[in-house]
Amino acid sequence: MRSRRDRVALVIPAWNEAGAIGDVLADVPPDAVDWVFVVAGASTDGTAEIARANGATVLGQARPGYGAACWAGARAAADAGADVIAFLDGDFSDPPAALPRVLAPVLEGRADLALGWRRPDPAAGPHPLPFHARLGNRLVLTLLAFRLGHRLHDLPSCKAIRRGALESLQMGEMTYGWTTELVVKAIRAGLRLAEVPVDYRPRLAGQSKVSGTLRGSAGAAWKLVTCAARYASWTPAAPAPGAAGPSGSAVPEGAR
């Protein structure tokens, strides 16, 4: 059961996602979060207006980039007083209805960082992520297993973390490498990680800014791999709040 003292903020990076953001916000379980921040950046297609009409607080960002959007939302969440911060994409590929399950390990004190491990529904057709995007993801995960001895299933966009833990990681990556930096540093800091399977699906509208093109995926893959290599030797300035020491691998929910 969710503790009364745990206040949750949801951050949704959504650059030009007018075709999906309304559905995303409508699908967020009303009792799962206390604040919803949509970081619309320099959107020009009405994303900000739709988000406001659906009750979200709309934010800009100081510089372009996925990481910059996540960090802008995280800072707003911290200023609002959130204890836990969740993230998911604004294209409806991440199921907002899965938020309670992703948040559960953190809210129940079993994890400091929960990752929404993307598992496509075999009955839904082809894999939502193109092959080149999956290959890049797998390269990074293999590197993490080799360098850090920590095996993960995914580097997902849907995740939840305690605010104090996030602040201890001294995040600096403002591009698509933000999630890689987050996960690598969390492992290095000895945070407790949990992986929660979620049903991943094709984006509702438009084209992905990364996996939608081979060039975009190649650039993102290079960024992810270099981030993983760079942060694999990072050392936290002080013990992370709630750290329980590295466990060697994240424990998938439902696999106990």
Secondary structure, DSSP 8 states (H G I E B T S, - for coil): ---TT--EEEEEE-SS-TTTHHHHHHTS-TTT-SEEEEE-TT--SSHHHHHHHTT-EEE--SS-SHHHHHHHHHHHHHHHT-SEEEE--TTS-S-GGGHHHHHHHHHTTS-SEEEEEEEE-GGG-S-SS-HHHHHHHHHHHHHHHHHH--B-S---S-EEEEHHHHHHT-----STTHHHHHHHHHHHTT--EEEEEEEE---SSS--SSTTSHHHHHHHHHHHHHHHHHHTT---SS--TT-----SB-EETT--
